[in-house]
Amino acid sequence: MNSFPVKIVSTRQETPTVKTIGMSLIEEQPYTFVPGAFTMVSVPESGIPARPFSFSSAPSDSNLEITVEKTGKITTALHNAKVGDTLHLSAPMGKFRLPEKIDRPLFFLVGGTGIAPVRSMLRSLAAQDVGPITLCYSAREEEDVIFQDELLTWKQDQSNIRVAVTLTRASQSARNWELGRFTKERLLALVPDLTESECFLCGSPEFVQSFIRLLVEIGLNREVIKTEQWLQPSLE
């Protein structure tokens, strides 16, 4: 497997447990990916096996970015890494991607850090004349919402992206987001054209499987539901 050395050029604390790491290639060589792709990331000399992380940046962004929740050995090593440190990436891979021709409404339903590859997709779509696009994002508390500022910008300024964020564990009203869970009734109220949409699910295995069942119950064909799920912390 080809290895691409990169230098960390930025780190940004998104939530108490999530960081976005910006990287640039050390050597001048072609490195292109499609929105939704992931890469195997390794920390040199750590002895920790490489783990897959989705790109949270768009291909057109100036730097490569991954967004990492601190859950295990490699994620802790990445959280401890500093600007100037070196990481190794594999070639991009994965099948969680946008269709080549977008001729249907797009619906994204994500939980937690499942927002990472979807951010890559939405940043790519924001400049295109496509729509409607709906993002439904489930987080626990308001402090757990990743990319808060960007989500608010999309909600307020991007007319072709509808954004709904709900908090499942918040005990009191939040400043910017709603409370509760995405139910069948709530999704249909938010997305009247849901059964005609191309759907993208990303989150924990439990999140993805439960919403596959719900979307099929609503009337979507399983073939139009693309999915991506992350490894459980115990598997790191």
DRENLUMMI-20681 format. One record per residue: chain; residue number from 1; y, z, x of N, C-alpha, C in turn; residue in three letters. Coordinates in nm, 2 decimals. Example, Ala and Ser with C-alpha at 12.3 -4.5 7.8 and 13.67 -1.06 7.14 Angstrom:
% residues 2
("A" 1 (-0.57 0.78 1.32) (-0.45 0.78 1.23) (-0.33 0.78 1.32) "ALA")
("A" 2 (-0.22 0.71 1.28) (-0.11 0.71 1.37) (0.00 0.79 1.29) "SER")
//
This chain:
% residues 236
("A" 1 (-0.12 0.00 0.08) (0.00 0.00 0.00) (0.12 0.00 0.09) "MET")
("A" 2 (0.22 -0.09 0.06) (0.34 -0.10 0.14) (0.42 0.03 0.12) "ASN")
("A" 3 (0.49 0.07 0.22) (0.57 0.19 0.21) (0.71 0.15 0.25) "SER")
("A" 4 (0.81 0.20 0.17) (0.95 0.16 0.19) (1.03 0.29 0.22) "PHE")
("A" 5 (1.07 0.31 0.34) (1.15 0.43 0.37) (1.29 0.42 0.31) "PRO")
("A" 6 (1.33 0.53 0.25) (1.46 0.54 0.19) (1.53 0.67 0.24) "VAL")
("A" 7 (1.66 0.67 0.24) (1.74 0.79 0.27) (1.81 0.84 0.15) "LYS")
("A" 8 (1.80 0.97 0.13) (1.87 1.03 0.02) (2.02 1.03 0.04) "ILE")
("A" 9 (2.09 0.97 -0.06) (2.24 0.96 -0.04) (2.31 1.05 -0.14) "VAL")
("A" 10 (2.24 1.10 -0.24) (2.31 1.19 -0.34) (2.20 1.27 -0.41) "SER")
("A" 11 (2.24 1.39 -0.45) (2.16 1.47 -0.54) (2.25 1.52 -0.65) "THR")
("A" 12 (2.20 1.53 -0.77) (2.28 1.58 -0.89) (2.20 1.67 -0.98) "ARG")
("A" 13 (2.25 1.79 -1.00) (2.17 1.88 -1.09) (2.20 1.85 -1.23) "GLN")
("A" 14 (2.10 1.80 -1.30) (2.12 1.76 -1.44) (2.10 1.88 -1.54) "GLU")
("A" 15 (2.00 1.96 -1.51) (1.98 2.08 -1.59) (1.93 2.19 -1.49) "THR")
("A" 16 (1.90 2.31 -1.54) (1.86 2.41 -1.45) (1.73 2.38 -1.37) "PRO")
("A" 17 (1.65 2.29 -1.42) (1.52 2.25 -1.36) (1.51 2.11 -1.33) "THR")
("A" 18 (1.61 2.03 -1.35) (1.60 1.88 -1.33) (1.71 1.83 -1.24) "VAL")
("A" 19 (1.67 1.75 -1.14) (1.77 1.69 -1.04) (1.75 1.54 -1.04) "LYS")
("A" 20 (1.86 1.47 -1.03) (1.85 1.32 -1.00) (1.88 1.30 -0.85) "THR")
("A" 21 (1.80 1.22 -0.79) (1.80 1.20 -0.65) (1.84 1.05 -0.63) "ILE")
("A" 22 (1.95 1.02 -0.56) (1.99 0.89 -0.53) (1.95 0.85 -0.39) "GLY")
("A" 23 (1.90 0.72 -0.38) (1.84 0.68 -0.25) (1.89 0.54 -0.22) "MET")
("A" 24 (1.89 0.51 -0.09) (1.91 0.37 -0.04) (1.81 0.34 0.06) "SER")
("A" 25 (1.77 0.21 0.06) (1.67 0.16 0.16) (1.73 0.17 0.30) "LEU")
("A" 26 (1.64 0.22 0.39) (1.68 0.23 0.53) (1.67 0.10 0.60) "ILE")
("A" 27 (1.57 0.02 0.57) (1.56 -0.11 0.63) (1.60 -0.22 0.53) "GLU")
("A" 28 (1.66 -0.33 0.58) (1.70 -0.44 0.49) (1.57 -0.52 0.45) "GLU")
("A" 29 (1.53 -0.50 0.33) (1.41 -0.58 0.29) (1.42 -0.58 0.13) "GLN")
("A" 30 (1.36 -0.69 0.08) (1.37 -0.70 -0.07) (1.30 -0.58 -0.14) "PRO")
("A" 31 (1.36 -0.53 -0.24) (1.30 -0.43 -0.32) (1.36 -0.44 -0.46) "TYR")
("A" 32 (1.29 -0.50 -0.55) (1.34 -0.52 -0.69) (1.24 -0.46 -0.79) "THR")
("A" 33 (1.29 -0.41 -0.90) (1.21 -0.35 -1.00) (1.26 -0.39 -1.14) "PHE")
("A" 34 (1.18 -0.38 -1.24) (1.22 -0.40 -1.38) (1.25 -0.27 -1.44) "VAL")
("A" 35 (1.34 -0.26 -1.53) (1.37 -0.13 -1.60) (1.24 -0.07 -1.67) "PRO")
("A" 36 (1.21 0.05 -1.64) (1.09 0.12 -1.69) (0.99 0.14 -1.58) "GLY")
("A" 37 (1.00 0.07 -1.47) (0.90 0.08 -1.36) (0.90 0.21 -1.29) "ALA")
("A" 38 (0.79 0.24 -1.22) (0.78 0.37 -1.15) (0.74 0.33 -1.00) "PHE")
("A" 39 (0.76 0.43 -0.92) (0.72 0.42 -0.78) (0.64 0.55 -0.73) "THR")
("A" 40 (0.56 0.53 -0.64) (0.49 0.65 -0.58) (0.58 0.70 -0.47) "MET")
("A" 41 (0.62 0.83 -0.48) (0.71 0.89 -0.39) (0.64 0.99 -0.30) "VAL")
("A" 42 (0.66 0.99 -0.17) (0.61 1.08 -0.08) (0.71 1.14 0.01) "SER")
("A" 43 (0.69 1.27 0.05) (0.78 1.34 0.14) (0.72 1.34 0.27) "VAL")
("A" 44 (0.77 1.27 0.37) (0.71 1.26 0.50) (0.68 1.40 0.56) "PRO")
("A" 45 (0.56 1.41 0.63) (0.52 1.53 0.70) (0.50 1.65 0.62) "GLU")
("A" 46 (0.50 1.64 0.48) (0.48 1.75 0.40) (0.33 1.78 0.37) "SER")
("A" 47 (0.25 1.67 0.38) (0.11 1.68 0.35) (0.08 1.68 0.20) "GLY")
("A" 48 (0.19 1.66 0.12) (0.17 1.66 -0.02) (0.14 1.52 -0.07) "ILE")
("A" 49 (0.04 1.49 -0.15) (0.01 1.36 -0.19) (0.12 1.30 -0.27) "PRO")
("A" 50 (0.14 1.17 -0.26) (0.25 1.10 -0.33) (0.22 1.11 -0.48) "ALA")
("A" 51 (0.33 1.11 -0.56) (0.33 1.12 -0.70) (0.42 1.02 -0.77) "ARG")
("A" 52 (0.38 0.97 -0.88) (0.46 0.86 -0.95) (0.59 0.92 -1.01) "PRO")
("A" 53 (0.70 0.85 -1.00) (0.82 0.89 -1.06) (0.89 0.76 -1.11) "PHE")
("A" 54 (0.94 0.76 -1.23) (1.00 0.64 -1.29) (1.15 0.63 -1.23) "SER")
("A" 55 (1.19 0.51 -1.21) (1.33 0.49 -1.18) (1.42 0.53 -1.30) "PHE")
("A" 56 (1.52 0.61 -1.28) (1.62 0.63 -1.39) (1.74 0.55 -1.37) "SER")
("A" 57 (1.76 0.48 -1.26) (1.87 0.39 -1.24) (1.83 0.25 -1.29) "SER")
("A" 58 (1.93 0.17 -1.32) (1.91 0.03 -1.36) (1.89 -0.05 -1.23) "ALA")
("A" 59 (1.83 -0.17 -1.24) (1.81 -0.25 -1.12) (1.95 -0.29 -1.06) "PRO")
("A" 60 (2.05 -0.30 -1.14) (2.18 -0.35 -1.09) (2.26 -0.24 -1.03) "SER")
("A" 61 (2.22 -0.11 -1.04) (2.29 0.00 -0.99) (2.30 -0.01 -0.83) "ASP")
("A" 62 (2.40 0.05 -0.77) (2.41 0.04 -0.63) (2.30 0.12 -0.55) "SER")
("A" 63 (2.25 0.23 -0.61) (2.15 0.31 -0.55) (2.03 0.32 -0.64) "ASN")
("A" 64 (1.91 0.34 -0.58) (1.79 0.38 -0.65) (1.80 0.52 -0.69) "LEU")
("A" 65 (1.75 0.56 -0.81) (1.75 0.70 -0.86) (1.62 0.73 -0.92) "GLU")
("A" 66 (1.58 0.85 -0.90) (1.47 0.91 -0.97) (1.52 1.05 -1.03) "ILE")
("A" 67 (1.46 1.09 -1.14) (1.50 1.22 -1.20) (1.38 1.31 -1.21) "THR")
("A" 68 (1.39 1.42 -1.15) (1.27 1.50 -1.12) (1.28 1.64 -1.18) "VAL")
("A" 69 (1.18 1.68 -1.25) (1.18 1.82 -1.30) (1.09 1.90 -1.21) "GLU")
("A" 70 (1.14 2.02 -1.17) (1.07 2.11 -1.08) (0.95 2.18 -1.15) "LYS")
("A" 71 (0.83 2.12 -1.12) (0.71 2.18 -1.18) (0.60 2.20 -1.09) "THR")
("A" 72 (0.60 2.15 -0.97) (0.49 2.16 -0.88) (0.53 2.14 -0.73) "GLY")
("A" 73 (0.43 2.12 -0.65) (0.46 2.11 -0.50) (0.55 2.00 -0.46) "LYS")
("A" 74 (0.52 1.88 -0.51) (0.61 1.76 -0.46) (0.75 1.77 -0.53) "ILE")
("A" 75 (0.75 1.81 -0.66) (0.88 1.82 -0.72) (0.97 1.93 -0.66) "THR")
("A" 76 (0.90 2.04 -0.61) (0.98 2.14 -0.54) (1.03 2.09 -0.41) "THR")
("A" 77 (0.95 2.02 -0.34) (0.99 1.96 -0.21) (1.11 1.86 -0.24) "ALA")
("A" 78 (1.10 1.78 -0.34) (1.21 1.69 -0.37) (1.34 1.77 -0.41) "LEU")
("A" 79 (1.33 1.88 -0.49) (1.44 1.96 -0.52) (1.50 2.02 -0.40) "HIS")
("A" 80 (1.42 2.05 -0.30) (1.47 2.11 -0.17) (1.53 2.01 -0.07) "ASN")
("A" 81 (1.50 1.88 -0.10) (1.55 1.78 0.00) (1.70 1.77 -0.01) "ALA")
("A" 82 (1.75 1.73 0.11) (1.90 1.72 0.13) (1.94 1.58 0.15) "LYS")
("A" 83 (2.07 1.55 0.12) (2.13 1.42 0.16) (2.11 1.40 0.31) "VAL")
("A" 84 (2.06 1.28 0.34) (2.02 1.24 0.47) (1.88 1.24 0.50) "GLY")
("A" 85 (1.80 1.32 0.42) (1.65 1.32 0.44) (1.59 1.19 0.40) "ASP")
("A" 86 (1.47 1.17 0.46) (1.40 1.04 0.43) (1.28 1.07 0.34) "THR")
("A" 87 (1.26 0.98 0.24) (1.15 0.97 0.15) (1.08 0.84 0.17) "LEU")
("A" 88 (0.96 0.83 0.12) (0.89 0.70 0.12) (0.86 0.66 -0.02) "HIS")
("A" 89 (0.88 0.53 -0.05) (0.85 0.48 -0.19) (0.75 0.37 -0.17) "LEU")
("A" 90 (0.66 0.36 -0.28) (0.57 0.24 -0.28) (0.65 0.13 -0.35) "SER")
("A" 91 (0.58 0.01 -0.35) (0.64 -0.10 -0.43) (0.64 -0.06 -0.58) "ALA")
("A" 92 (0.74 -0.11 -0.65) (0.75 -0.07 -0.80) (0.62 -0.12 -0.87) "PRO")
("A" 93 (0.59 -0.05 -0.98) (0.47 -0.08 -1.06) (0.49 -0.03 -1.20) "MET")
("A" 94 (0.39 -0.06 -1.28) (0.39 -0.01 -1.42) (0.41 -0.12 -1.53) "GLY")
("A" 95 (0.37 -0.09 -1.65) (0.37 -0.18 -1.76) (0.47 -0.14 -1.87) "LYS")
("A" 96 (0.54 -0.03 -1.85) (0.63 0.02 -1.95) (0.76 -0.05 -1.92) "PHE")
("A" 97 (0.78 -0.16 -2.00) (0.90 -0.25 -1.97) (0.94 -0.31 -2.10) "ARG")
("A" 98 (1.07 -0.36 -2.09) (1.12 -0.44 -2.21) (1.06 -0.57 -2.22) "LEU")
("A" 99 (1.05 -0.62 -2.34) (1.00 -0.76 -2.36) (1.09 -0.86 -2.30) "PRO")
("A" 100 (1.03 -0.97 -2.25) (1.11 -1.08 -2.19) (1.21 -1.13 -2.29) "GLU")
("A" 101 (1.17 -1.15 -2.41) (1.26 -1.20 -2.52) (1.28 -1.09 -2.62) "LYS")
("A" 102 (1.40 -1.04 -2.64) (1.43 -0.94 -2.73) (1.48 -1.00 -2.87) "ILE")
("A" 103 (1.39 -1.00 -2.96) (1.42 -1.06 -3.09) (1.39 -0.96 -3.21) "ASP")
("A" 104 (1.38 -0.83 -3.18) (1.36 -0.73 -3.28) (1.45 -0.61 -3.24) "ARG")
("A" 105 (1.47 -0.52 -3.34) (1.54 -0.40 -3.30) (1.46 -0.32 -3.20) "PRO")
("A" 106 (1.53 -0.24 -3.12) (1.46 -0.16 -3.02) (1.47 -0.01 -3.05) "LEU")
("A" 107 (1.36 0.06 -3.05) (1.36 0.20 -3.08) (1.30 0.28 -2.97) "PHE")
("A" 108 (1.37 0.38 -2.92) (1.32 0.46 -2.81) (1.31 0.61 -2.86) "PHE")
("A" 109 (1.19 0.67 -2.84) (1.17 0.81 -2.88) (1.11 0.88 -2.75) "LEU")
("A" 110 (1.19 0.97 -2.70) (1.16 1.04 -2.57) (1.17 1.19 -2.58) "VAL")
("A" 111 (1.10 1.25 -2.49) (1.10 1.40 -2.48) (1.12 1.44 -2.34) "GLY")
("A" 112 (1.21 1.54 -2.31) (1.23 1.59 -2.18) (1.26 1.48 -2.08) "GLY")
("A" 113 (1.19 1.48 -1.96) (1.23 1.38 -1.86) (1.18 1.24 -1.89) "THR")
("A" 114 (1.12 1.23 -2.01) (1.08 1.10 -2.06) (1.21 1.01 -2.07) "GLY")
("A" 115 (1.32 1.07 -2.07) (1.45 0.99 -2.08) (1.47 0.91 -1.95) "ILE")
("A" 116 (1.41 0.94 -1.84) (1.43 0.88 -1.71) (1.41 0.72 -1.72) "ALA")
("A" 117 (1.29 0.67 -1.74) (1.28 0.53 -1.75) (1.36 0.46 -1.86) "PRO")
("A" 118 (1.38 0.54 -1.97) (1.45 0.48 -2.08) (1.60 0.47 -2.04) "VAL")
("A" 119 (1.65 0.56 -1.96) (1.79 0.54 -1.91) (1.80 0.42 -1.83) "ARG")
("A" 120 (1.70 0.39 -1.75) (1.70 0.26 -1.67) (1.71 0.14 -1.77) "SER")
("A" 121 (1.63 0.15 -1.88) (1.63 0.04 -1.97) (1.77 0.03 -2.04) "MET")
("A" 122 (1.82 0.14 -2.09) (1.94 0.14 -2.17) (2.06 0.10 -2.08) "LEU")
("A" 123 (2.07 0.14 -1.96) (2.17 0.10 -1.87) (2.17 -0.05 -1.85) "ARG")
("A" 124 (2.05 -0.11 -1.85) (2.04 -0.26 -1.84) (2.08 -0.33 -1.97) "SER")
("A" 125 (2.04 -0.26 -2.08) (2.07 -0.33 -2.21) (2.22 -0.31 -2.25) "LEU")
("A" 126 (2.29 -0.21 -2.20) (2.42 -0.18 -2.25) (2.52 -0.30 -2.22) "ALA")
("A" 127 (2.49 -0.38 -2.12) (2.58 -0.49 -2.09) (2.53 -0.62 -2.16) "ALA")
("A" 128 (2.42 -0.61 -2.23) (2.37 -0.73 -2.29) (2.41 -0.74 -2.44) "GLN")
("A" 129 (2.41 -0.85 -2.49) (2.44 -0.87 -2.64) (2.31 -0.87 -2.72) "ASP")
("A" 130 (2.26 -0.75 -2.73) (2.14 -0.73 -2.80) (2.16 -0.60 -2.89) "VAL")
("A" 131 (2.07 -0.60 -3.00) (2.08 -0.48 -3.09) (2.02 -0.51 -3.22) "GLY")
("A" 132 (2.00 -0.41 -3.30) (2.04 -0.27 -3.28) (1.94 -0.20 -3.18) "PRO")
("A" 133 (1.99 -0.10 -3.12) (1.92 -0.02 -3.03) (1.93 0.13 -3.07) "ILE")
("A" 134 (1.82 0.20 -3.08) (1.83 0.34 -3.12) (1.75 0.43 -3.02) "THR")
("A" 135 (1.82 0.53 -2.98) (1.75 0.63 -2.89) (1.74 0.76 -2.96) "LEU")
("A" 136 (1.62 0.81 -2.98) (1.60 0.95 -3.03) (1.54 1.03 -2.92) "CYS")
("A" 137 (1.61 1.14 -2.89) (1.57 1.22 -2.77) (1.55 1.37 -2.81) "TYR")
("A" 138 (1.44 1.42 -2.78) (1.41 1.56 -2.81) (1.41 1.65 -2.69) "SER")
("A" 139 (1.49 1.75 -2.69) (1.49 1.85 -2.58) (1.48 1.99 -2.64) "ALA")
("A" 140 (1.46 2.09 -2.55) (1.44 2.23 -2.60) (1.57 2.29 -2.64) "ARG")
("A" 141 (1.65 2.32 -2.54) (1.78 2.38 -2.56) (1.89 2.28 -2.51) "GLU")
("A" 142 (2.02 2.31 -2.55) (2.12 2.22 -2.51) (2.13 2.20 -2.36) "GLU")
("A" 143 (2.11 2.31 -2.28) (2.11 2.30 -2.14) (2.00 2.21 -2.08) "GLU")
("A" 144 (1.90 2.18 -2.16) (1.79 2.10 -2.11) (1.81 1.95 -2.14) "ASP")
("A" 145 (1.92 1.91 -2.20) (1.95 1.77 -2.23) (1.99 1.70 -2.10) "VAL")
("A" 146 (1.91 1.61 -2.05) (1.94 1.54 -1.93) (2.04 1.42 -1.95) "ILE")
("A" 147 (2.13 1.39 -1.86) (2.23 1.29 -1.87) (2.32 1.31 -1.99) "PHE")
("A" 148 (2.36 1.44 -2.01) (2.44 1.47 -2.13) (2.57 1.38 -2.14) "GLN")
("A" 149 (2.64 1.37 -2.03) (2.77 1.30 -2.04) (2.75 1.15 -2.07) "ASP")
("A" 150 (2.64 1.09 -2.02) (2.61 0.95 -2.04) (2.57 0.93 -2.19) "GLU")
("A" 151 (2.49 1.02 -2.24) (2.44 1.02 -2.38) (2.56 1.03 -2.47) "LEU")
("A" 152 (2.66 1.12 -2.44) (2.77 1.13 -2.53) (2.86 1.00 -2.52) "LEU")
("A" 153 (2.87 0.94 -2.41) (2.94 0.81 -2.39) (2.88 0.71 -2.48) "THR")
("A" 154 (2.74 0.69 -2.47) (2.67 0.60 -2.55) (2.70 0.63 -2.70) "TRP")
("A" 155 (2.69 0.75 -2.73) (2.70 0.79 -2.88) (2.84 0.76 -2.93) "LYS")
("A" 156 (2.94 0.77 -2.85) (3.08 0.75 -2.89) (3.13 0.61 -2.87) "GLN")
("A" 157 (3.09 0.54 -2.76) (3.15 0.42 -2.73) (3.06 0.29 -2.74) "ASP")
("A" 158 (2.93 0.31 -2.72) (2.85 0.19 -2.72) (2.80 0.16 -2.86) "GLN")
("A" 159 (2.87 0.06 -2.92) (2.84 0.03 -3.06) (2.70 -0.02 -3.09) "SER")
("A" 160 (2.64 -0.08 -2.98) (2.50 -0.13 -3.00) (2.39 -0.03 -2.97) "ASN")
("A" 161 (2.43 0.09 -2.93) (2.33 0.19 -2.90) (2.35 0.31 -2.99) "ILE")
("A" 162 (2.26 0.34 -3.08) (2.27 0.46 -3.17) (2.19 0.57 -3.10) "ARG")
("A" 163 (2.26 0.69 -3.08) (2.20 0.80 -3.01) (2.18 0.92 -3.11) "VAL")
("A" 164 (2.06 0.98 -3.11) (2.03 1.10 -3.19) (1.96 1.19 -3.09) "ALA")
("A" 165 (2.01 1.31 -3.07) (1.95 1.41 -2.98) (1.93 1.53 -3.07) "VAL")
("A" 166 (1.81 1.59 -3.06) (1.77 1.71 -3.14) (1.72 1.81 -3.04) "THR")
("A" 167 (1.75 1.94 -3.07) (1.70 2.05 -2.99) (1.60 2.13 -3.07) "LEU")
("A" 168 (1.48 2.15 -3.01) (1.37 2.21 -3.08) (1.36 2.36 -3.07) "THR")
("A" 169 (1.43 2.42 -2.97) (1.42 2.57 -2.96) (1.55 2.64 -2.96) "ARG")
("A" 170 (1.66 2.56 -2.99) (1.79 2.63 -2.99) (1.80 2.72 -3.12) "ALA")
("A" 171 (1.85 2.84 -3.10) (1.85 2.93 -3.21) (1.98 2.93 -3.29) "SER")
("A" 172 (2.08 2.86 -3.23) (2.21 2.85 -3.30) (2.27 2.71 -3.28) "GLN")
("A" 173 (2.37 2.68 -3.36) (2.42 2.54 -3.35) (2.47 2.50 -3.21) "SER")
("A" 174 (2.45 2.38 -3.18) (2.49 2.33 -3.05) (2.62 2.25 -3.06) "ALA")
("A" 175 (2.69 2.23 -2.95) (2.82 2.17 -2.96) (2.81 2.02 -2.99) "ARG")
("A" 176 (2.71 1.95 -2.94) (2.71 1.81 -2.95) (2.58 1.75 -3.02) "ASN")
("A" 177 (2.48 1.84 -3.04) (2.35 1.78 -3.08) (2.30 1.86 -3.21) "TRP")
("A" 178 (2.20 1.80 -3.27) (2.14 1.86 -3.39) (2.02 1.95 -3.35) "GLU")
("A" 179 (1.98 2.03 -3.45) (1.87 2.12 -3.43) (1.74 2.07 -3.51) "LEU")
("A" 180 (1.63 2.11 -3.46) (1.50 2.08 -3.54) (1.42 1.97 -3.46) "GLY")
("A" 181 (1.32 1.92 -3.53) (1.23 1.82 -3.47) (1.25 1.69 -3.55) "ARG")
("A" 182 (1.20 1.58 -3.48) (1.20 1.45 -3.54) (1.08 1.44 -3.64) "PHE")
("A" 183 (1.10 1.44 -3.76) (1.00 1.43 -3.86) (1.00 1.28 -3.91) "THR")
("A" 184 (0.90 1.25 -3.99) (0.88 1.12 -4.06) (1.01 1.09 -4.14) "LYS")
("A" 185 (1.05 1.18 -4.22) (1.17 1.16 -4.30) (1.30 1.15 -4.22) "GLU")
("A" 186 (1.31 1.23 -4.12) (1.43 1.22 -4.03) (1.44 1.09 -3.96) "ARG")
("A" 187 (1.33 1.04 -3.90) (1.33 0.92 -3.83) (1.36 0.80 -3.92) "LEU")
("A" 188 (1.31 0.80 -4.04) (1.34 0.69 -4.14) (1.48 0.69 -4.18) "LEU")
("A" 189 (1.54 0.81 -4.19) (1.68 0.82 -4.23) (1.77 0.77 -4.11) "ALA")
("A" 190 (1.73 0.80 -3.99) (1.81 0.76 -3.88) (1.79 0.61 -3.85) "LEU")
("A" 191 (1.67 0.56 -3.87) (1.64 0.42 -3.83) (1.58 0.35 -3.95) "VAL")
("A" 192 (1.66 0.29 -4.04) (1.61 0.23 -4.16) (1.52 0.11 -4.13) "PRO")
("A" 193 (1.54 0.04 -4.01) (1.47 -0.08 -3.97) (1.35 -0.04 -3.88) "ASP")
("A" 194 (1.30 0.09 -3.88) (1.20 0.13 -3.79) (1.07 0.05 -3.79) "LEU")
("A" 195 (1.03 0.01 -3.91) (0.90 -0.06 -3.92) (0.91 -0.20 -3.87) "THR")
("A" 196 (1.03 -0.25 -3.84) (1.05 -0.38 -3.79) (1.08 -0.38 -3.64) "GLU")
("A" 197 (1.08 -0.26 -3.58) (1.13 -0.24 -3.44) (1.02 -0.25 -3.34) "SER")
("A" 198 (1.06 -0.28 -3.22) (0.97 -0.26 -3.10) (1.00 -0.12 -3.05) "GLU")
("A" 199 (0.89 -0.04 -3.03) (0.90 0.10 -3.01) (0.86 0.14 -2.86) "CYS")
("A" 200 (0.93 0.23 -2.81) (0.90 0.28 -2.67) (0.89 0.44 -2.68) "PHE")
("A" 201 (0.78 0.49 -2.64) (0.76 0.64 -2.64) (0.74 0.68 -2.50) "LEU")
("A" 202 (0.81 0.79 -2.46) (0.79 0.85 -2.33) (0.81 1.00 -2.33) "CYS")
("A" 203 (0.71 1.07 -2.27) (0.72 1.21 -2.26) (0.59 1.27 -2.22) "GLY")
("A" 204 (0.56 1.39 -2.25) (0.43 1.46 -2.22) (0.32 1.39 -2.30) "SER")
("A" 205 (0.19 1.40 -2.25) (0.08 1.34 -2.33) (0.08 1.39 -2.47) "PRO")
("A" 206 (0.11 1.52 -2.50) (0.10 1.57 -2.63) (0.22 1.51 -2.72) "GLU")
("A" 207 (0.33 1.49 -2.66) (0.45 1.43 -2.73) (0.41 1.29 -2.77) "PHE")
("A" 208 (0.36 1.21 -2.67) (0.34 1.07 -2.69) (0.23 1.05 -2.80) "VAL")
("A" 209 (0.12 1.13 -2.79) (0.01 1.11 -2.88) (0.05 1.15 -3.02) "GLN")
("A" 210 (0.13 1.26 -3.03) (0.16 1.30 -3.17) (0.26 1.20 -3.24) "SER")
("A" 211 (0.34 1.14 -3.16) (0.44 1.04 -3.22) (0.37 0.91 -3.24) "PHE")
("A" 212 (0.27 0.87 -3.16) (0.19 0.75 -3.19) (0.14 0.77 -3.33) "ILE")
("A" 213 (0.07 0.88 -3.36) (0.01 0.90 -3.49) (0.12 0.89 -3.60) "ARG")
("A" 214 (0.24 0.95 -3.58) (0.34 0.96 -3.68) (0.40 0.82 -3.70) "LEU")
("A" 215 (0.42 0.74 -3.60) (0.47 0.60 -3.62) (0.37 0.51 -3.69) "LEU")
("A" 216 (0.24 0.53 -3.65) (0.14 0.45 -3.73) (0.14 0.49 -3.87) "VAL")
("A" 217 (0.15 0.62 -3.90) (0.16 0.67 -4.04) (0.28 0.61 -4.11) "GLU")
("A" 218 (0.39 0.59 -4.04) (0.51 0.53 -4.10) (0.48 0.39 -4.14) "ILE")
("A" 219 (0.40 0.32 -4.06) (0.37 0.18 -4.09) (0.38 0.09 -3.98) "GLY")
("A" 220 (0.40 0.14 -3.86) (0.42 0.05 -3.74) (0.28 0.01 -3.69) "LEU")
("A" 221 (0.27 -0.11 -3.64) (0.15 -0.16 -3.58) (0.14 -0.10 -3.44) "ASN")
("A" 222 (0.02 -0.05 -3.40) (0.00 0.02 -3.27) (0.04 -0.08 -3.16) "ARG")
("A" 223 (0.03 -0.21 -3.18) (0.06 -0.30 -3.07) (0.20 -0.31 -3.03) "GLU")
("A" 224 (0.29 -0.27 -3.12) (0.44 -0.27 -3.09) (0.49 -0.14 -3.03) "VAL")
("A" 225 (0.40 -0.04 -3.01) (0.44 0.09 -2.96) (0.40 0.09 -2.81) "ILE")
("A" 226 (0.50 0.08 -2.72) (0.47 0.09 -2.58) (0.49 0.24 -2.53) "LYS")
("A" 227 (0.40 0.28 -2.44) (0.40 0.43 -2.41) (0.40 0.45 -2.26) "THR")
("A" 228 (0.46 0.56 -2.22) (0.45 0.61 -2.08) (0.44 0.76 -2.09) "GLU")
("A" 229 (0.35 0.83 -2.02) (0.35 0.97 -2.02) (0.33 1.02 -1.88) "GLN")
("A" 230 (0.39 1.14 -1.86) (0.38 1.20 -1.72) (0.26 1.29 -1.70) "TRP")
("A" 231 (0.24 1.31 -1.57) (0.13 1.40 -1.53) (0.16 1.54 -1.57) "LEU")
("A" 232 (0.06 1.62 -1.61) (0.08 1.76 -1.64) (0.10 1.83 -1.50) "GLN")
("A" 233 (0.18 1.94 -1.50) (0.21 2.01 -1.38) (0.08 2.05 -1.31) "PRO")
("A" 234 (-0.03 2.09 -1.38) (-0.15 2.13 -1.32) (-0.22 2.02 -1.24) "SER")
("A" 235 (-0.18 1.89 -1.26) (-0.24 1.78 -1.19) (-0.17 1.75 -1.06) "LEU")
("A" 236 (-0.05 1.81 -1.03) (0.02 1.78 -0.91) (-0.05 1.83 -0.79) "GLU")
//
